[in-house]
């Protein structure tokens, strides 16, 4: 019951954390949009989540792989982790640069 109420609070837009970088400096940070993208994923709006924050899917893959690697030893896990990390960081940076244009 507590987990369900915590998830409901997380997917409620009234309780989202504001971006301090955007409030103080007037420019978005590299993480702007990830909360709303997560909410959109919970609502099943997968394309809208990608449009909001394209790095959501590489980050989910990376998190899932790292979690799975803790329980099951995967061959070449270091190489796979590096590829997923580079993909996630590249997606975040490309998205951040494209926001300015």
FIKOLZA-1660 file (N, C-alpha, C; in steps of 0.1 Angstrom, whole numbers, plus 5000, padded with zeros to 4 digits):
% residues 101
   i   px   py   pz ch aa at
   1 5008 4988 5000  A  X  N
   1 5000 5000 5000  A  X CA
   1 5009 5013 5000  A  X  C
   2 5020 5013 5008  A  X  N
   2 5028 5024 5008  A  X CA
   2 5035 5026 4995  A  X  C
   3 5039 5015 4988  A  X  N
   3 5046 5017 4975  A  X CA
   3 5036 5023 4965  A  X  C
   4 5024 5018 4965  A  X  N
   4 5014 5024 4956  A  X CA
   4 5012 5038 4958  A  X  C
   5 5011 5043 4970  A  X  N
   5 5009 5057 4973  A  X CA
   5 5021 5065 4969  A  X  C
   6 5033 5059 4971  A  X  N
   6 5046 5066 4967  A  X CA
   6 5046 5068 4952  A  X  C
   7 5042 5057 4945  A  X  N
   7 5042 5058 4930  A  X CA
   7 5032 5069 4925  A  X  C
   8 5021 5069 4932  A  X  N
   8 5010 5079 4928  A  X CA
   8 5016 5093 4930  A  X  C
   9 5023 5095 4941  A  X  N
   9 5029 5108 4944  A  X CA
   9 5039 5112 4933  A  X  C
  10 5047 5102 4929  A  X  N
  10 5057 5104 4919  A  X CA
  10 5052 5108 4905  A  X  C
  11 5040 5102 4902  A  X  N
  11 5035 5104 4889  A  X CA
  11 5025 5116 4888  A  X  C
  12 5023 5123 4900  A  X  N
  12 5015 5134 4901  A  X CA
  12 5023 5147 4898  A  X  C
  13 5020 5154 4888  A  X  N
  13 5028 5165 4883  A  X CA
  13 5028 5177 4893  A  X  C
  14 5019 5177 4903  A  X  N
  14 5019 5187 4913  A  X CA
  14 5031 5186 4923  A  X  C
  15 5036 5174 4924  A  X  N
  15 5047 5171 4933  A  X CA
  15 5061 5170 4927  A  X  C
  16 5062 5174 4914  A  X  N
  16 5075 5174 4907  A  X CA
  16 5085 5184 4913  A  X  C
  17 5097 5181 4913  A  X  N
  17 5107 5190 4917  A  X CA
  17 5110 5200 4906  A  X  C
  18 5112 5213 4909  A  X  N
  18 5115 5223 4899  A  X CA
  18 5130 5222 4896  A  X  C
  19 5133 5227 4884  A  X  N
  19 5147 5227 4880  A  X CA
  19 5153 5240 4886  A  X  C
  20 5162 5239 4895  A  X  N
  20 5168 5251 4901  A  X CA
  20 5177 5258 4891  A  X  C
  21 5184 5251 4882  A  X  N
  21 5192 5257 4872  A  X CA
  21 5184 5266 4863  A  X  C
  22 5172 5261 4860  A  X  N
  22 5163 5269 4851  A  X CA
  22 5157 5281 4858  A  X  C
  23 5154 5279 4871  A  X  N
  23 5149 5290 4879  A  X CA
  23 5159 5301 4882  A  X  C
  24 5171 5297 4885  A  X  N
  24 5181 5307 4889  A  X CA
  24 5189 5313 4877  A  X  C
  25 5192 5305 4867  A  X  N
  25 5200 5309 4856  A  X CA
  25 5192 5312 4843  A  X  C
  26 5180 5306 4843  A  X  N
  26 5172 5308 4831  A  X CA
  26 5175 5299 4820  A  X  C
  27 5184 5289 4822  A  X  N
  27 5186 5279 4811  A  X CA
  27 5184 5265 4817  A  X  C
  28 5179 5256 4808  A  X  N
  28 5177 5243 4812  A  X CA
  28 5189 5235 4815  A  X  C
  29 5188 5225 4824  A  X  N
  29 5200 5217 4827  A  X CA
  29 5199 5204 4818  A  X  C
  30 5209 5195 4819  A  X  N
  30 5209 5183 4811  A  X CA
  30 5198 5173 4815  A  X  C
  31 5192 5175 4827  A  X  N
  31 5182 5166 4832  A  X CA
  31 5168 5171 4831  A  X  C
  32 5166 5183 4825  A  X  N
  32 5153 5189 4824  A  X CA
  32 5144 5180 4815  A  X  C
  33 5133 5176 4820  A  X  N
  33 5124 5168 4813  A  X CA
  33 5123 5153 4817  A  X  C
  34 5133 5149 4825  A  X  N
  34 5133 5134 4829  A  X CA
  34 5122 5131 4838  A  X  C
  35 5118 5140 4847  A  X  N
  35 5106 5137 4856  A  X CA
  35 5094 5135 4848  A  X  C
  36 5091 5145 4839  A  X  N
  36 5079 5144 4831  A  X CA
  36 5079 5132 4821  A  X  C
  37 5091 5129 4816  A  X  N
  37 5092 5117 4808  A  X CA
  37 5089 5104 4815  A  X  C
  38 5093 5103 4828  A  X  N
  38 5090 5092 4836  A  X CA
  38 5075 5091 4839  A  X  C
  39 5069 5102 4841  A  X  N
  39 5054 5103 4843  A  X CA
  39 5047 5098 4831  A  X  C
  40 5052 5103 4819  A  X  N
  40 5046 5098 4806  A  X CA
  40 5048 5083 4804  A  X  C
  41 5059 5078 4808  A  X  N
  41 5061 5063 4807  A  X CA
  41 5051 5056 4816  A  X  C
  42 5049 5061 4829  A  X  N
  42 5039 5054 4837  A  X CA
  42 5025 5055 4832  A  X  C
  43 5022 5065 4824  A  X  N
  43 5009 5066 4818  A  X CA
  43 5008 5059 4804  A  X  C
  44 5019 5053 4800  A  X  N
  44 5019 5045 4788  A  X CA
  44 5021 5053 4775  A  X  C
  45 5025 5066 4776  A  X  N
  45 5027 5074 4765  A  X CA
  45 5042 5074 4761  A  X  C
  46 5046 5064 4754  A  X  N
  46 5060 5061 4752  A  X CA
  46 5066 5071 4742  A  X  C
  47 5059 5074 4731  A  X  N
  47 5065 5084 4721  A  X CA
  47 5066 5098 4727  A  X  C
  48 5056 5102 4735  A  X  N
  48 5057 5115 4742  A  X CA
  48 5068 5115 4752  A  X  C
  49 5071 5104 4759  A  X  N
  49 5082 5103 4768  A  X CA
  49 5095 5105 4761  A  X  C
  50 5096 5099 4749  A  X  N
  50 5108 5101 4741  A  X CA
  50 5110 5115 4736  A  X  C
  51 5099 5121 4732  A  X  N
  51 5100 5135 4728  A  X CA
  51 5103 5144 4739  A  X  C
  52 5099 5141 4751  A  X  N
  52 5102 5150 4763  A  X CA
  52 5116 5149 4767  A  X  C
  53 5122 5136 4767  A  X  N
  53 5135 5134 4772  A  X CA
  53 5140 5121 4765  A  X  C
  54 5147 5123 4753  A  X  N
  54 5151 5111 4745  A  X CA
  54 5161 5102 4752  A  X  C
  55 5168 5106 4762  A  X  N
  55 5177 5097 4769  A  X CA
  55 5170 5088 4779  A  X  C
  56 5157 5089 4781  A  X  N
  56 5150 5080 4790  A  X CA
  56 5152 5066 4787  A  X  C
  57 5152 5062 4775  A  X  N
  57 5153 5048 4771  A  X CA
  57 5167 5042 4773  A  X  C
  58 5177 5049 4769  A  X  N
  58 5191 5044 4772  A  X CA
  58 5194 5044 4787  A  X  C
  59 5188 5053 4794  A  X  N
  59 5190 5053 4809  A  X CA
  59 5183 5041 4815  A  X  C
  60 5171 5038 4810  A  X  N
  60 5164 5026 4815  A  X CA
  60 5172 5013 4812  A  X  C
  61 5177 5012 4800  A  X  N
  61 5184 5001 4796  A  X CA
  61 5197 4999 4804  A  X  C
  62 5204 5010 4807  A  X  N
  62 5216 5010 4815  A  X CA
  62 5212 5006 4829  A  X  C
  63 5202 5012 4835  A  X  N
  63 5198 5008 4849  A  X CA
  63 5194 4993 4850  A  X  C
  64 5186 4989 4840  A  X  N
  64 5182 4975 4840  A  X CA
  64 5194 4965 4839  A  X  C
  65 5203 4969 4830  A  X  N
  65 5215 4960 4828  A  X CA
  65 5223 4960 4840  A  X  C
  66 5226 4971 4847  A  X  N
  66 5234 4971 4859  A  X CA
  66 5227 4964 4870  A  X  C
  67 5214 4965 4871  A  X  N
  67 5207 4958 4881  A  X CA
  67 5208 4943 4879  A  X  C
  68 5206 4939 4866  A  X  N
  68 5206 4924 4863  A  X CA
  68 5220 4919 4865  A  X  C
  69 5230 4927 4862  A  X  N
  69 5244 4923 4863  A  X CA
  69 5248 4920 4878  A  X  C
  70 5241 4927 4887  A  X  N
  70 5243 4924 4901  A  X CA
  70 5239 4910 4905  A  X  C
  71 5228 4905 4899  A  X  N
  71 5223 4892 4903  A  X CA
  71 5228 4881 4894  A  X  C
  72 5231 4884 4881  A  X  N
  72 5235 4873 4872  A  X CA
  72 5248 4879 4866  A  X  C
  73 5259 4871 4867  A  X  N
  73 5271 4875 4860  A  X CA
  73 5270 4874 4845  A  X  C
  74 5272 4884 4838  A  X  N
  74 5270 4885 4824  A  X CA
  74 5284 4886 4817  A  X  C
  75 5287 4878 4807  A  X  N
  75 5299 4878 4800  A  X CA
  75 5300 4891 4793  A  X  C
  76 5312 4897 4793  A  X  N
  76 5315 4910 4787  A  X CA
  76 5306 4922 4793  A  X  C
  77 5303 4920 4806  A  X  N
  77 5295 4931 4812  A  X CA
  77 5301 4944 4812  A  X  C
  78 5315 4945 4814  A  X  N
  78 5322 4958 4814  A  X CA
  78 5320 4965 4800  A  X  C
  79 5322 4957 4789  A  X  N
  79 5321 4963 4776  A  X CA
  79 5306 4968 4773  A  X  C
  80 5297 4960 4777  A  X  N
  80 5283 4963 4775  A  X CA
  80 5279 4976 4784  A  X  C
  81 5284 4976 4796  A  X  N
  81 5282 4988 4805  A  X CA
  81 5287 5000 4799  A  X  C
  82 5300 5000 4794  A  X  N
  82 5306 5011 4787  A  X CA
  82 5298 5016 4775  A  X  C
  83 5294 5007 4767  A  X  N
  83 5286 5010 4755  A  X CA
  83 5273 5017 4759  A  X  C
  84 5266 5012 4769  A  X  N
  84 5254 5018 4774  A  X CA
  84 5256 5031 4781  A  X  C
  85 5267 5033 4788  A  X  N
  85 5270 5046 4794  A  X CA
  85 5273 5056 4783  A  X  C
  86 5281 5053 4774  A  X  N
  86 5284 5062 4763  A  X CA
  86 5272 5066 4755  A  X  C
  87 5263 5056 4752  A  X  N
  87 5251 5059 4745  A  X CA
  87 5242 5068 4753  A  X  C
  88 5241 5066 4766  A  X  N
  88 5233 5075 4775  A  X CA
  88 5238 5089 4775  A  X  C
  89 5251 5090 4778  A  X  N
  89 5257 5103 4779  A  X CA
  89 5256 5111 4765  A  X  C
  90 5259 5104 4754  A  X  N
  90 5258 5110 4741  A  X CA
  90 5244 5115 4738  A  X  C
  91 5234 5107 4742  A  X  N
  91 5220 5110 4740  A  X CA
  91 5217 5123 4748  A  X  C
  92 5221 5123 4760  A  X  N
  92 5218 5134 4769  A  X CA
  92 5225 5147 4763  A  X  C
  93 5237 5146 4759  A  X  N
  93 5245 5158 4754  A  X CA
  93 5239 5163 4741  A  X  C
  94 5236 5154 4732  A  X  N
  94 5230 5157 4719  A  X CA
  94 5217 5164 4721  A  X  C
  95 5208 5158 4730  A  X  N
  95 5195 5165 4733  A  X CA
  95 5197 5178 4739  A  X  C
  96 5207 5180 4748  A  X  N
  96 5209 5193 4754  A  X CA
  96 5214 5203 4744  A  X  C
  97 5222 5199 4735  A  X  N
  97 5227 5209 4725  A  X CA
  97 5216 5213 4715  A  X  C
  98 5208 5203 4712  A  X  N
  98 5197 5206 4702  A  X CA
  98 5186 5215 4708  A  X  C
  99 5185 5215 4721  A  X  N
  99 5175 5224 4728  A  X CA
  99 5178 5239 4725  A  X  C
 100 5191 5242 4723  A  X  N
 100 5194 5256 4721  A  X CA
 100 5191 5261 4706  A  X  C
 101 5188 5252 4697  A  X  N
 101 5186 5255 4683  A  X CA
 101 5171 5255 4680  A  X  C
% end
